[in-house]
Amino acid sequence: MSYSGVGSSPGNVAVSHGGKMKLIDRKLKLTEVLLRCSATALALLALILIVTDTQVKKIFTIEKRAKYTDMKALVFLVVANGITAAYSLLQSVRCVVGSMKGSVLLNKSLAWAIFLSDQQAMAYMSVAAIAASAESGLIGIRGEEKLQWMKVCNMFGKFCNRAAGGTASALLASIAMVFVSSISAFSLFRLYGGATQRQPNDAVRK
């Protein structure tokens, strides 16, 4: 009787803990899907705003056309947002399919791959592209007298405003990716704590 009582207690605790963890997993997975979908939508919005950004200004008899390809920083931002949108969409599909199949936890190799892709590739690349675009925007607004770079936003205000909107949208997408990378880190490192938590129950069963 005493052996049965001791054996049933850890079993009950494990079942309760497992139920709570499954609930946390589902909420965490839902949050991840929402964040990835938001990052996809915001990155696409930033891409569209910048790619379609153009303005023609007539100076005397000469027409000057401003477009995003004139600024290498904006080209970098477009490429970064295209990669972010495609990657986030694929990962969103993976999360949805995994939730439908009931497979929430990942193996360590896949968890490492997703963590490194989320944090090292997507988040850092987005931040670098946004920083470059913001710096170019400031030069366009203020100019740089020491280098004799003139202000251009006073002539191409519509172009600059649209580029600023695209950069802001990219920034929001980057923030979403930062939160996603935190979830990826949690999903990865929890795999290394699960084995030690299951050892006491395994010993009791033996």
Biotite code that builds the C-alpha atoms (Angstrom):
import biotite.structure as struc

atoms = struc.array([
    struc.Atom([0.000, 0.000, 0.000], chain_id="A", res_id=1, res_name="MET", atom_name="CA", element="C"),
    struc.Atom([2.773, 2.406, 0.927], chain_id="A", res_id=2, res_name="SER", atom_name="CA", element="C"),
    struc.Atom([4.644, 1.651, -2.313], chain_id="A", res_id=3, res_name="TYR", atom_name="CA", element="C"),
    struc.Atom([1.459, 2.231, -4.280], chain_id="A", res_id=4, res_name="SER", atom_name="CA", element="C"),
    struc.Atom([0.853, 5.530, -2.502], chain_id="A", res_id=5, res_name="GLY", atom_name="CA", element="C"),
    struc.Atom([4.361, 6.779, -3.127], chain_id="A", res_id=6, res_name="VAL", atom_name="CA", element="C"),
    struc.Atom([4.195, 5.736, -6.779], chain_id="A", res_id=7, res_name="GLY", atom_name="CA", element="C"),
    struc.Atom([0.843, 7.389, -7.428], chain_id="A", res_id=8, res_name="SER", atom_name="CA", element="C"),
    struc.Atom([1.815, 10.748, -5.961], chain_id="A", res_id=9, res_name="SER", atom_name="CA", element="C"),
    struc.Atom([4.636, 11.548, -8.400], chain_id="A", res_id=10, res_name="PRO", atom_name="CA", element="C"),
    struc.Atom([2.454, 10.238, -11.222], chain_id="A", res_id=11, res_name="GLY", atom_name="CA", element="C"),
    struc.Atom([-0.344, 12.630, -10.312], chain_id="A", res_id=12, res_name="ASN", atom_name="CA", element="C"),
    struc.Atom([2.072, 15.534, -10.071], chain_id="A", res_id=13, res_name="VAL", atom_name="CA", element="C"),
    struc.Atom([3.534, 14.707, -13.483], chain_id="A", res_id=14, res_name="ALA", atom_name="CA", element="C"),
    struc.Atom([0.113, 14.577, -15.117], chain_id="A", res_id=15, res_name="VAL", atom_name="CA", element="C"),
    struc.Atom([-0.891, 17.922, -13.588], chain_id="A", res_id=16, res_name="SER", atom_name="CA", element="C"),
    struc.Atom([2.413, 19.507, -14.605], chain_id="A", res_id=17, res_name="HIS", atom_name="CA", element="C"),
    struc.Atom([2.060, 18.092, -18.093], chain_id="A", res_id=18, res_name="GLY", atom_name="CA", element="C"),
    struc.Atom([-1.436, 19.521, -18.438], chain_id="A", res_id=19, res_name="GLY", atom_name="CA", element="C"),
    struc.Atom([-0.253, 22.971, -17.426], chain_id="A", res_id=20, res_name="LYS", atom_name="CA", element="C"),
    struc.Atom([2.704, 22.789, -19.761], chain_id="A", res_id=21, res_name="MET", atom_name="CA", element="C"),
    struc.Atom([0.476, 21.778, -22.662], chain_id="A", res_id=22, res_name="LYS", atom_name="CA", element="C"),
    struc.Atom([-1.720, 24.791, -21.975], chain_id="A", res_id=23, res_name="LEU", atom_name="CA", element="C"),
    struc.Atom([1.336, 27.055, -21.863], chain_id="A", res_id=24, res_name="ILE", atom_name="CA", element="C"),
    struc.Atom([2.610, 25.473, -25.071], chain_id="A", res_id=25, res_name="ASP", atom_name="CA", element="C"),
    struc.Atom([-0.649, 26.171, -26.884], chain_id="A", res_id=26, res_name="ARG", atom_name="CA", element="C"),
    struc.Atom([-0.724, 29.809, -25.734], chain_id="A", res_id=27, res_name="LYS", atom_name="CA", element="C"),
    struc.Atom([2.925, 30.232, -26.618], chain_id="A", res_id=28, res_name="LEU", atom_name="CA", element="C"),
    struc.Atom([2.409, 28.716, -30.053], chain_id="A", res_id=29, res_name="LYS", atom_name="CA", element="C"),
    struc.Atom([-0.610, 30.982, -30.679], chain_id="A", res_id=30, res_name="LEU", atom_name="CA", element="C"),
    struc.Atom([1.460, 34.012, -29.680], chain_id="A", res_id=31, res_name="THR", atom_name="CA", element="C"),
    struc.Atom([4.255, 32.900, -31.985], chain_id="A", res_id=32, res_name="GLU", atom_name="CA", element="C"),
    struc.Atom([1.858, 32.496, -34.921], chain_id="A", res_id=33, res_name="VAL", atom_name="CA", element="C"),
    struc.Atom([0.361, 35.952, -34.340], chain_id="A", res_id=34, res_name="LEU", atom_name="CA", element="C"),
    struc.Atom([3.797, 37.557, -34.089], chain_id="A", res_id=35, res_name="LEU", atom_name="CA", element="C"),
    struc.Atom([5.079, 35.820, -37.212], chain_id="A", res_id=36, res_name="ARG", atom_name="CA", element="C"),
    struc.Atom([1.960, 36.774, -39.174], chain_id="A", res_id=37, res_name="CYS", atom_name="CA", element="C"),
    struc.Atom([2.341, 40.368, -37.978], chain_id="A", res_id=38, res_name="SER", atom_name="CA", element="C"),
    struc.Atom([5.987, 40.386, -39.029], chain_id="A", res_id=39, res_name="ALA", atom_name="CA", element="C"),
    struc.Atom([5.006, 39.029, -42.447], chain_id="A", res_id=40, res_name="THR", atom_name="CA", element="C"),
    struc.Atom([2.316, 41.677, -42.989], chain_id="A", res_id=41, res_name="ALA", atom_name="CA", element="C"),
    struc.Atom([4.472, 44.558, -41.747], chain_id="A", res_id=42, res_name="LEU", atom_name="CA", element="C"),
    struc.Atom([7.504, 43.484, -43.776], chain_id="A", res_id=43, res_name="ALA", atom_name="CA", element="C"),
    struc.Atom([5.355, 43.207, -46.904], chain_id="A", res_id=44, res_name="LEU", atom_name="CA", element="C"),
    struc.Atom([3.859, 46.636, -46.229], chain_id="A", res_id=45, res_name="LEU", atom_name="CA", element="C"),
    struc.Atom([7.329, 48.127, -45.849], chain_id="A", res_id=46, res_name="ALA", atom_name="CA", element="C"),
    struc.Atom([8.451, 46.452, -49.076], chain_id="A", res_id=47, res_name="LEU", atom_name="CA", element="C"),
    struc.Atom([5.448, 47.742, -51.039], chain_id="A", res_id=48, res_name="ILE", atom_name="CA", element="C"),
    struc.Atom([5.751, 51.287, -49.669], chain_id="A", res_id=49, res_name="LEU", atom_name="CA", element="C"),
    struc.Atom([9.406, 51.555, -50.606], chain_id="A", res_id=50, res_name="ILE", atom_name="CA", element="C"),
    struc.Atom([9.309, 49.776, -53.975], chain_id="A", res_id=51, res_name="VAL", atom_name="CA", element="C"),
    struc.Atom([6.417, 51.955, -55.169], chain_id="A", res_id=52, res_name="THR", atom_name="CA", element="C"),
    struc.Atom([8.035, 55.084, -53.775], chain_id="A", res_id=53, res_name="ASP", atom_name="CA", element="C"),
    struc.Atom([8.817, 57.549, -56.572], chain_id="A", res_id=54, res_name="THR", atom_name="CA", element="C"),
    struc.Atom([8.471, 61.251, -57.195], chain_id="A", res_id=55, res_name="GLN", atom_name="CA", element="C"),
    struc.Atom([9.211, 63.452, -60.179], chain_id="A", res_id=56, res_name="VAL", atom_name="CA", element="C"),
    struc.Atom([10.388, 66.992, -59.588], chain_id="A", res_id=57, res_name="LYS", atom_name="CA", element="C"),
    struc.Atom([10.755, 69.509, -62.407], chain_id="A", res_id=58, res_name="LYS", atom_name="CA", element="C"),
    struc.Atom([13.621, 71.921, -61.921], chain_id="A", res_id=59, res_name="ILE", atom_name="CA", element="C"),
    struc.Atom([13.415, 74.565, -64.605], chain_id="A", res_id=60, res_name="PHE", atom_name="CA", element="C"),
    struc.Atom([13.336, 72.429, -67.759], chain_id="A", res_id=61, res_name="THR", atom_name="CA", element="C"),
    struc.Atom([14.968, 69.344, -66.237], chain_id="A", res_id=62, res_name="ILE", atom_name="CA", element="C"),
    struc.Atom([12.929, 66.550, -64.659], chain_id="A", res_id=63, res_name="GLU", atom_name="CA", element="C"),
    struc.Atom([14.442, 64.690, -61.753], chain_id="A", res_id=64, res_name="LYS", atom_name="CA", element="C"),
    struc.Atom([12.924, 61.384, -60.660], chain_id="A", res_id=65, res_name="ARG", atom_name="CA", element="C"),
    struc.Atom([13.576, 60.056, -57.168], chain_id="A", res_id=66, res_name="ALA", atom_name="CA", element="C"),
    struc.Atom([13.182, 56.305, -56.655], chain_id="A", res_id=67, res_name="LYS", atom_name="CA", element="C"),
    struc.Atom([14.246, 53.825, -54.017], chain_id="A", res_id=68, res_name="TYR", atom_name="CA", element="C"),
    struc.Atom([17.064, 52.401, -56.166], chain_id="A", res_id=69, res_name="THR", atom_name="CA", element="C"),
    struc.Atom([18.842, 55.760, -55.890], chain_id="A", res_id=70, res_name="ASP", atom_name="CA", element="C"),
    struc.Atom([19.560, 54.946, -52.221], chain_id="A", res_id=71, res_name="MET", atom_name="CA", element="C"),
    struc.Atom([21.451, 51.733, -51.550], chain_id="A", res_id=72, res_name="LYS", atom_name="CA", element="C"),
    struc.Atom([20.166, 51.704, -47.978], chain_id="A", res_id=73, res_name="ALA", atom_name="CA", element="C"),
    struc.Atom([16.583, 51.468, -49.239], chain_id="A", res_id=74, res_name="LEU", atom_name="CA", element="C"),
    struc.Atom([17.563, 48.667, -51.625], chain_id="A", res_id=75, res_name="VAL", atom_name="CA", element="C"),
    struc.Atom([19.064, 46.805, -48.650], chain_id="A", res_id=76, res_name="PHE", atom_name="CA", element="C"),
    struc.Atom([15.876, 47.435, -46.669], chain_id="A", res_id=77, res_name="LEU", atom_name="CA", element="C"),
    struc.Atom([13.713, 46.064, -49.498], chain_id="A", res_id=78, res_name="VAL", atom_name="CA", element="C"),
    struc.Atom([15.815, 42.893, -49.741], chain_id="A", res_id=79, res_name="VAL", atom_name="CA", element="C"),
    struc.Atom([15.808, 42.426, -45.954], chain_id="A", res_id=80, res_name="ALA", atom_name="CA", element="C"),
    struc.Atom([12.038, 42.855, -45.726], chain_id="A", res_id=81, res_name="ASN", atom_name="CA", element="C"),
    struc.Atom([11.468, 40.477, -48.623], chain_id="A", res_id=82, res_name="GLY", atom_name="CA", element="C"),
    struc.Atom([13.509, 37.790, -46.881], chain_id="A", res_id=83, res_name="ILE", atom_name="CA", element="C"),
    struc.Atom([11.815, 38.494, -43.540], chain_id="A", res_id=84, res_name="THR", atom_name="CA", element="C"),
    struc.Atom([8.323, 38.295, -45.046], chain_id="A", res_id=85, res_name="ALA", atom_name="CA", element="C"),
    struc.Atom([9.019, 35.011, -46.857], chain_id="A", res_id=86, res_name="ALA", atom_name="CA", element="C"),
    struc.Atom([10.717, 33.443, -43.842], chain_id="A", res_id=87, res_name="TYR", atom_name="CA", element="C"),
    struc.Atom([8.011, 34.542, -41.391], chain_id="A", res_id=88, res_name="SER", atom_name="CA", element="C"),
    struc.Atom([5.289, 33.211, -43.684], chain_id="A", res_id=89, res_name="LEU", atom_name="CA", element="C"),
    struc.Atom([6.961, 29.796, -43.926], chain_id="A", res_id=90, res_name="LEU", atom_name="CA", element="C"),
    struc.Atom([7.454, 29.635, -40.168], chain_id="A", res_id=91, res_name="GLN", atom_name="CA", element="C"),
    struc.Atom([3.824, 30.655, -39.600], chain_id="A", res_id=92, res_name="SER", atom_name="CA", element="C"),
    struc.Atom([2.685, 27.765, -41.781], chain_id="A", res_id=93, res_name="VAL", atom_name="CA", element="C"),
    struc.Atom([4.985, 25.421, -39.838], chain_id="A", res_id=94, res_name="ARG", atom_name="CA", element="C"),
    struc.Atom([3.509, 26.582, -36.525], chain_id="A", res_id=95, res_name="CYS", atom_name="CA", element="C"),
    struc.Atom([-0.076, 26.175, -37.727], chain_id="A", res_id=96, res_name="VAL", atom_name="CA", element="C"),
    struc.Atom([0.556, 22.711, -39.177], chain_id="A", res_id=97, res_name="VAL", atom_name="CA", element="C"),
    struc.Atom([2.383, 21.650, -36.013], chain_id="A", res_id=98, res_name="GLY", atom_name="CA", element="C"),
    struc.Atom([-0.486, 22.841, -33.822], chain_id="A", res_id=99, res_name="SER", atom_name="CA", element="C"),
    struc.Atom([-3.051, 21.021, -35.975], chain_id="A", res_id=100, res_name="MET", atom_name="CA", element="C"),
    struc.Atom([-1.063, 17.799, -35.745], chain_id="A", res_id=101, res_name="LYS", atom_name="CA", element="C"),
    struc.Atom([-0.584, 18.261, -32.011], chain_id="A", res_id=102, res_name="GLY", atom_name="CA", element="C"),
    struc.Atom([3.204, 18.300, -32.212], chain_id="A", res_id=103, res_name="SER", atom_name="CA", element="C"),
    struc.Atom([4.177, 21.385, -30.222], chain_id="A", res_id=104, res_name="VAL", atom_name="CA", element="C"),
    struc.Atom([7.668, 20.541, -29.015], chain_id="A", res_id=105, res_name="LEU", atom_name="CA", element="C"),
    struc.Atom([10.602, 20.464, -31.432], chain_id="A", res_id=106, res_name="LEU", atom_name="CA", element="C"),
    struc.Atom([13.698, 18.311, -31.550], chain_id="A", res_id=107, res_name="ASN", atom_name="CA", element="C"),
    struc.Atom([16.930, 20.017, -30.578], chain_id="A", res_id=108, res_name="LYS", atom_name="CA", element="C"),
    struc.Atom([18.383, 20.252, -34.084], chain_id="A", res_id=109, res_name="SER", atom_name="CA", element="C"),
    struc.Atom([15.283, 21.954, -35.497], chain_id="A", res_id=110, res_name="LEU", atom_name="CA", element="C"),
    struc.Atom([14.964, 24.186, -32.424], chain_id="A", res_id=111, res_name="ALA", atom_name="CA", element="C"),
    struc.Atom([18.580, 25.329, -32.831], chain_id="A", res_id=112, res_name="TRP", atom_name="CA", element="C"),
    struc.Atom([18.056, 25.998, -36.547], chain_id="A", res_id=113, res_name="ALA", atom_name="CA", element="C"),
    struc.Atom([14.936, 28.097, -35.899], chain_id="A", res_id=114, res_name="ILE", atom_name="CA", element="C"),
    struc.Atom([16.568, 29.971, -33.010], chain_id="A", res_id=115, res_name="PHE", atom_name="CA", element="C"),
    struc.Atom([19.660, 30.884, -35.043], chain_id="A", res_id=116, res_name="LEU", atom_name="CA", element="C"),
    struc.Atom([17.543, 31.871, -38.050], chain_id="A", res_id=117, res_name="SER", atom_name="CA", element="C"),
    struc.Atom([15.182, 34.009, -35.958], chain_id="A", res_id=118, res_name="ASP", atom_name="CA", element="C"),
    struc.Atom([17.816, 35.778, -33.907], chain_id="A", res_id=119, res_name="GLN", atom_name="CA", element="C"),
    struc.Atom([21.022, 35.835, -35.915], chain_id="A", res_id=120, res_name="GLN", atom_name="CA", element="C"),
    struc.Atom([19.638, 36.096, -39.458], chain_id="A", res_id=121, res_name="ALA", atom_name="CA", element="C"),
    struc.Atom([16.230, 37.758, -39.346], chain_id="A", res_id=122, res_name="MET", atom_name="CA", element="C"),
    struc.Atom([16.373, 40.025, -36.286], chain_id="A", res_id=123, res_name="ALA", atom_name="CA", element="C"),
    struc.Atom([19.944, 41.270, -36.778], chain_id="A", res_id=124, res_name="TYR", atom_name="CA", element="C"),
    struc.Atom([19.577, 41.695, -40.534], chain_id="A", res_id=125, res_name="MET", atom_name="CA", element="C"),
    struc.Atom([16.374, 43.710, -40.073], chain_id="A", res_id=126, res_name="SER", atom_name="CA", element="C"),
    struc.Atom([17.950, 45.953, -37.437], chain_id="A", res_id=127, res_name="VAL", atom_name="CA", element="C"),
    struc.Atom([20.987, 46.597, -39.651], chain_id="A", res_id=128, res_name="ALA", atom_name="CA", element="C"),
    struc.Atom([18.805, 47.463, -42.656], chain_id="A", res_id=129, res_name="ALA", atom_name="CA", element="C"),
    struc.Atom([16.613, 49.800, -40.603], chain_id="A", res_id=130, res_name="ILE", atom_name="CA", element="C"),
    struc.Atom([19.648, 51.554, -39.101], chain_id="A", res_id=131, res_name="ALA", atom_name="CA", element="C"),
    struc.Atom([21.149, 52.126, -42.553], chain_id="A", res_id=132, res_name="ALA", atom_name="CA", element="C"),
    struc.Atom([17.848, 53.426, -43.906], chain_id="A", res_id=133, res_name="SER", atom_name="CA", element="C"),
    struc.Atom([17.328, 55.747, -40.936], chain_id="A", res_id=134, res_name="ALA", atom_name="CA", element="C"),
    struc.Atom([20.828, 57.183, -41.291], chain_id="A", res_id=135, res_name="GLU", atom_name="CA", element="C"),
    struc.Atom([20.302, 57.823, -45.005], chain_id="A", res_id=136, res_name="SER", atom_name="CA", element="C"),
    struc.Atom([16.965, 59.462, -44.194], chain_id="A", res_id=137, res_name="GLY", atom_name="CA", element="C"),
    struc.Atom([18.577, 61.838, -41.710], chain_id="A", res_id=138, res_name="LEU", atom_name="CA", element="C"),
    struc.Atom([21.162, 62.834, -44.302], chain_id="A", res_id=139, res_name="ILE", atom_name="CA", element="C"),
    struc.Atom([18.339, 63.443, -46.771], chain_id="A", res_id=140, res_name="GLY", atom_name="CA", element="C"),
    struc.Atom([16.541, 65.660, -44.256], chain_id="A", res_id=141, res_name="ILE", atom_name="CA", element="C"),
    struc.Atom([19.508, 67.572, -42.805], chain_id="A", res_id=142, res_name="ARG", atom_name="CA", element="C"),
    struc.Atom([22.197, 67.147, -45.434], chain_id="A", res_id=143, res_name="GLY", atom_name="CA", element="C"),
    struc.Atom([25.883, 67.068, -44.542], chain_id="A", res_id=144, res_name="GLU", atom_name="CA", element="C"),
    struc.Atom([27.671, 70.389, -44.964], chain_id="A", res_id=145, res_name="GLU", atom_name="CA", element="C"),
    struc.Atom([31.158, 69.049, -44.303], chain_id="A", res_id=146, res_name="LYS", atom_name="CA", element="C"),
    struc.Atom([30.812, 66.568, -47.154], chain_id="A", res_id=147, res_name="LEU", atom_name="CA", element="C"),
    struc.Atom([28.811, 69.026, -49.262], chain_id="A", res_id=148, res_name="GLN", atom_name="CA", element="C"),
    struc.Atom([25.797, 66.714, -49.350], chain_id="A", res_id=149, res_name="TRP", atom_name="CA", element="C"),
    struc.Atom([22.714, 68.814, -49.933], chain_id="A", res_id=150, res_name="MET", atom_name="CA", element="C"),
    struc.Atom([19.272, 68.285, -48.464], chain_id="A", res_id=151, res_name="LYS", atom_name="CA", element="C"),
    struc.Atom([16.938, 66.409, -50.776], chain_id="A", res_id=152, res_name="VAL", atom_name="CA", element="C"),
    struc.Atom([13.800, 65.967, -48.677], chain_id="A", res_id=153, res_name="CYS", atom_name="CA", element="C"),
    struc.Atom([12.875, 69.621, -49.060], chain_id="A", res_id=154, res_name="ASN", atom_name="CA", element="C"),
    struc.Atom([12.604, 68.964, -52.805], chain_id="A", res_id=155, res_name="MET", atom_name="CA", element="C"),
    struc.Atom([11.278, 65.398, -52.698], chain_id="A", res_id=156, res_name="PHE", atom_name="CA", element="C"),
    struc.Atom([9.031, 65.574, -49.647], chain_id="A", res_id=157, res_name="GLY", atom_name="CA", element="C"),
    struc.Atom([6.548, 62.948, -50.842], chain_id="A", res_id=158, res_name="LYS", atom_name="CA", element="C"),
    struc.Atom([9.339, 60.500, -51.583], chain_id="A", res_id=159, res_name="PHE", atom_name="CA", element="C"),
    struc.Atom([10.937, 61.003, -48.164], chain_id="A", res_id=160, res_name="CYS", atom_name="CA", element="C"),
    struc.Atom([7.640, 60.701, -46.292], chain_id="A", res_id=161, res_name="ASN", atom_name="CA", element="C"),
    struc.Atom([6.785, 57.437, -48.017], chain_id="A", res_id=162, res_name="ARG", atom_name="CA", element="C"),
    struc.Atom([10.270, 56.074, -47.366], chain_id="A", res_id=163, res_name="ALA", atom_name="CA", element="C"),
    struc.Atom([9.886, 57.041, -43.703], chain_id="A", res_id=164, res_name="ALA", atom_name="CA", element="C"),
    struc.Atom([6.580, 55.151, -43.564], chain_id="A", res_id=165, res_name="GLY", atom_name="CA", element="C"),
    struc.Atom([8.225, 52.073, -45.051], chain_id="A", res_id=166, res_name="GLY", atom_name="CA", element="C"),
    struc.Atom([11.077, 52.292, -42.557], chain_id="A", res_id=167, res_name="THR", atom_name="CA", element="C"),
    struc.Atom([8.614, 52.612, -39.666], chain_id="A", res_id=168, res_name="ALA", atom_name="CA", element="C"),
    struc.Atom([6.716, 49.546, -40.861], chain_id="A", res_id=169, res_name="SER", atom_name="CA", element="C"),
    struc.Atom([9.995, 47.650, -41.140], chain_id="A", res_id=170, res_name="ALA", atom_name="CA", element="C"),
    struc.Atom([10.847, 48.713, -37.592], chain_id="A", res_id=171, res_name="LEU", atom_name="CA", element="C"),
    struc.Atom([7.579, 47.257, -36.279], chain_id="A", res_id=172, res_name="LEU", atom_name="CA", element="C"),
    struc.Atom([8.275, 44.034, -38.164], chain_id="A", res_id=173, res_name="ALA", atom_name="CA", element="C"),
    struc.Atom([11.737, 43.933, -36.583], chain_id="A", res_id=174, res_name="SER", atom_name="CA", element="C"),
    struc.Atom([10.253, 44.387, -33.100], chain_id="A", res_id=175, res_name="ILE", atom_name="CA", element="C"),
    struc.Atom([7.908, 41.471, -33.773], chain_id="A", res_id=176, res_name="ALA", atom_name="CA", element="C"),
    struc.Atom([10.909, 39.366, -34.826], chain_id="A", res_id=177, res_name="MET", atom_name="CA", element="C"),
    struc.Atom([12.720, 40.256, -31.603], chain_id="A", res_id=178, res_name="VAL", atom_name="CA", element="C"),
    struc.Atom([9.792, 38.850, -29.591], chain_id="A", res_id=179, res_name="PHE", atom_name="CA", element="C"),
    struc.Atom([9.711, 35.806, -31.871], chain_id="A", res_id=180, res_name="VAL", atom_name="CA", element="C"),
    struc.Atom([13.409, 35.175, -31.234], chain_id="A", res_id=181, res_name="SER", atom_name="CA", element="C"),
    struc.Atom([12.691, 35.264, -27.483], chain_id="A", res_id=182, res_name="SER", atom_name="CA", element="C"),
    struc.Atom([10.035, 32.585, -27.937], chain_id="A", res_id=183, res_name="ILE", atom_name="CA", element="C"),
    struc.Atom([12.469, 30.553, -30.048], chain_id="A", res_id=184, res_name="SER", atom_name="CA", element="C"),
    struc.Atom([15.068, 30.819, -27.280], chain_id="A", res_id=185, res_name="ALA", atom_name="CA", element="C"),
    struc.Atom([12.529, 29.618, -24.701], chain_id="A", res_id=186, res_name="PHE", atom_name="CA", element="C"),
    struc.Atom([11.452, 26.714, -26.915], chain_id="A", res_id=187, res_name="SER", atom_name="CA", element="C"),
    struc.Atom([15.082, 25.718, -27.425], chain_id="A", res_id=188, res_name="LEU", atom_name="CA", element="C"),
    struc.Atom([16.469, 25.894, -23.916], chain_id="A", res_id=189, res_name="PHE", atom_name="CA", element="C"),
    struc.Atom([13.450, 24.246, -22.303], chain_id="A", res_id=190, res_name="ARG", atom_name="CA", element="C"),
    struc.Atom([14.404, 21.073, -24.182], chain_id="A", res_id=191, res_name="LEU", atom_name="CA", element="C"),
    struc.Atom([17.571, 20.888, -22.103], chain_id="A", res_id=192, res_name="TYR", atom_name="CA", element="C"),
    struc.Atom([15.647, 21.140, -18.812], chain_id="A", res_id=193, res_name="GLY", atom_name="CA", element="C"),
    struc.Atom([13.011, 18.527, -19.551], chain_id="A", res_id=194, res_name="GLY", atom_name="CA", element="C"),
    struc.Atom([15.270, 15.509, -19.125], chain_id="A", res_id=195, res_name="ALA", atom_name="CA", element="C"),
    struc.Atom([16.333, 16.420, -15.581], chain_id="A", res_id=196, res_name="THR", atom_name="CA", element="C"),
    struc.Atom([12.739, 17.053, -14.550], chain_id="A", res_id=197, res_name="GLN", atom_name="CA", element="C"),
    struc.Atom([11.633, 13.585, -15.720], chain_id="A", res_id=198, res_name="ARG", atom_name="CA", element="C"),
    struc.Atom([14.396, 11.665, -13.945], chain_id="A", res_id=199, res_name="GLN", atom_name="CA", element="C"),
    struc.Atom([12.714, 11.461, -10.484], chain_id="A", res_id=200, res_name="PRO", atom_name="CA", element="C"),
    struc.Atom([9.537, 9.990, -11.980], chain_id="A", res_id=201, res_name="ASN", atom_name="CA", element="C"),
    struc.Atom([11.553, 7.449, -13.965], chain_id="A", res_id=202, res_name="ASP", atom_name="CA", element="C"),
    struc.Atom([13.365, 6.404, -10.789], chain_id="A", res_id=203, res_name="ALA", atom_name="CA", element="C"),
    struc.Atom([10.093, 5.879, -8.903], chain_id="A", res_id=204, res_name="VAL", atom_name="CA", element="C"),
    struc.Atom([8.665, 3.777, -11.728], chain_id="A", res_id=205, res_name="ARG", atom_name="CA", element="C"),
    struc.Atom([11.732, 1.522, -11.587], chain_id="A", res_id=206, res_name="LYS", atom_name="CA", element="C"),
])
